[in-house]
Every structure is written in C-alpha cells, then in structure tokens.
Amino acid sequence: MTDLARLLAAGRDLAGRIPHDVIALIARLSIAGVFWQSGQTKVDGFMVTDSAVFLFENEYRLPLVDPVIGAHLAALAEHLFPLLLVIGLASRLSALALLVMTLVIQLLVYPGAWPTHGTWAACLLIILAQGPGRFSLDHLLAPRLGLRPA
C-alpha cells in the first residue's frame, strides 16, 4: 500500500468514527435555524404579517391552499417543528413535516433552488432515517415509553 493510500484510508477511518449523535445534533440545530429564521420573516410578535399573506397570494400561489391559511400554517410549522428539533422531541415527525414542506417549496414554488433544498433534505433525511441521537429528549423518553432508543 502506498503512502497516499494509507493516508486516504486513515482519513476514511477517522471520518467513520464521527458519532451519529454529533452528526444528528448538528443536522437538527442547523436545519432548525433555517426554518426558524424563515418563520420569523412571517410574523410580527404573534401575528402573521400582511407581507407573508401577500407572498402566499402572489409569489408562492400554492394550489388548493387559501393564502391566508397557508401563511398561518407555514408560520406555525416554521416555529413549532424547529423548536421540537432543537430539543429533540418528536424529531422524526418534525423532520418528516419539514421534509414535506421542503418538497412542496421545491416542486411548486422555487424549482430552481434544488441545491439549497437538497441540502435541507439531506439534514432532514439524516434525522428521519437514523433518529435524533442521544442528545435529544426522544432518546431520554424512549425507555419510559417502552420504545427502543434510536
């Protein structure tokens, strides 16, 4: 084995030792920040802004969704699910909800933004597929609920 091959193998082995718990925590906090910040642009205090409704009426134009209801649901989802991800409660459900939201945005609103939405989806799929990790309320509550920790 060449020196370069040994170096590459050592790097691969080192990267393979990164605990899922750390990866999941970074994924949860990062994607929560993205959606939380988006949610903050839609509210003023506890009220959904007129500009958020305007966006749903004129730019987003989701089929079958009333713009006022859409703006309110988006603002709620972009605050509730990130909060749950940060504390690690109902993490897989929250990741699934935000993944569906990401897919709707990608397919119906901004189809050209696939590099950004792909990054979001990757973070959400890590949480959905592998769980939130040990640094989560889900992990602490699983035994009490008769579940096996992820």
C-alpha positions in Angstrom: 0.0 0.0 0.0 1.4 3.4 -0.9 1.8 6.2 1.5 -1.1 8.1 -0.2 -3.4 5.0 0.0 -2.5 4.7 3.7 -3.2 8.4 4.3 -6.5 8.2 2.5 -7.5 5.0 4.4 -6.6 6.7 7.7 -8.7 9.7 6.8 -11.6 7.5 5.9 -11.3 5.6 9.2 -11.1 8.8 11.2 -14.2 10.2 9.4 -16.0 6.9 10.1 -15.5 7.4 13.8 -17.6 10.6 13.9 -20.5 9.6 16.2 -24.0 9.8 14.7 -25.1 11.6 17.9 -22.8 14.6 16.9 -23.9 14.5 13.2 -27.6 14.3 14.2 -27.3 17.2 16.7 -25.6 19.4 14.0 -28.3 18.4 11.5 -31.1 19.2 13.9 -29.7 22.6 15.0 -28.7 23.7 11.5 -32.0 22.9 9.8 -34.0 24.2 12.7 -32.2 27.5 12.3 -33.1 27.7 8.6 -36.8 27.2 9.2 -37.0 29.3 12.4 -35.4 32.3 10.5 -37.9 31.8 7.7 -40.8 31.7 10.2 -39.6 34.9 11.8 -40.0 36.7 8.5 -43.7 35.8 8.5 -44.6 37.2 11.9 -44.6 40.4 13.9 -44.9 39.3 17.5 -47.6 36.6 17.5 -49.3 37.9 14.4 -48.8 36.8 10.8 -47.8 39.8 8.7 -49.6 41.1 5.7 -46.4 40.7 3.7 -46.5 36.9 4.4 -50.0 36.7 3.2 -49.1 38.8 0.2 -46.3 36.3 -0.7 -48.7 33.4 -0.5 -51.2 35.3 -2.7 -48.7 36.5 -5.3 -45.5 34.6 -5.3 -46.0 31.2 -3.8 -49.5 30.6 -5.2 -49.9 27.1 -3.8 -52.8 25.2 -5.4 -55.7 24.3 -3.2 -54.4 26.4 -0.3 -56.0 29.6 0.7 -53.2 32.2 1.0 -54.3 33.4 4.5 -54.4 29.8 5.8 -51.2 28.9 4.0 -49.3 31.9 5.6 -50.6 31.0 9.1 -49.8 27.3 8.7 -46.3 28.0 7.3 -45.6 30.4 10.2 -46.8 27.9 12.7 -44.8 25.0 11.1 -41.7 27.0 10.8 -41.7 27.8 14.5 -43.1 24.6 16.0 -41.1 21.9 14.2 -37.7 23.7 14.5 -38.3 24.1 18.3 -39.1 20.4 18.5 -35.9 19.6 16.6 -33.8 21.7 18.9 -35.0 19.9 22.0 -35.1 16.6 20.2 -38.8 15.8 20.8 -40.8 14.1 18.1 -37.7 14.6 16.0 -38.6 12.1 13.2 -42.1 13.5 12.9 -40.7 17.1 12.8 -38.1 16.1 10.2 -40.8 14.5 8.1 -43.1 17.6 8.3 -40.2 19.9 7.3 -39.2 17.5 4.5 -42.7 17.6 3.1 -42.6 21.4 3.3 -39.2 21.4 1.6 -40.6 19.2 -1.2 -43.6 21.5 -1.7 -41.3 24.5 -1.9 -39.0 22.8 -4.3 -41.7 21.4 -6.6 -44.3 24.2 -6.5 -42.6 27.4 -5.5 -38.8 27.5 -6.3 -37.9 24.6 -8.6 -34.6 26.2 -9.5 -33.4 26.2 -5.9 -32.7 22.5 -5.8 -29.1 22.9 -4.4 -30.4 24.6 -1.3 -33.4 22.3 -0.9 -31.2 19.3 -1.4 -29.0 20.4 1.5 -32.1 20.9 3.7 -33.4 17.4 2.6 -30.1 15.8 3.5 -30.2 17.1 7.1 -33.8 16.1 7.4 -33.2 12.6 6.0 -30.4 12.0 8.4 -32.8 12.7 11.3 -35.7 10.8 9.7 -33.6 7.7 8.8 -31.2 7.5 11.8 -33.0 9.4 14.6 -32.1 12.4 16.6 -29.2 10.8 18.5 -28.5 10.6 22.2 -28.6 14.4 22.8 -32.4 14.5 22.5 -35.5 14.2 24.6 -36.6 11.4 22.3 -33.6 9.3 23.4 -34.3 10.1 27.1 -38.0 9.3 26.8 -37.9 6.2 24.7 -37.3 3.7 27.5 -40.1 5.3 29.6 -42.5 4.9 26.7 -41.4 1.3 26.2 -39.6 2.1 23.0 -36.0 1.2 22.0 -33.9 4.4 21.7 -32.8 5.1 18.1 
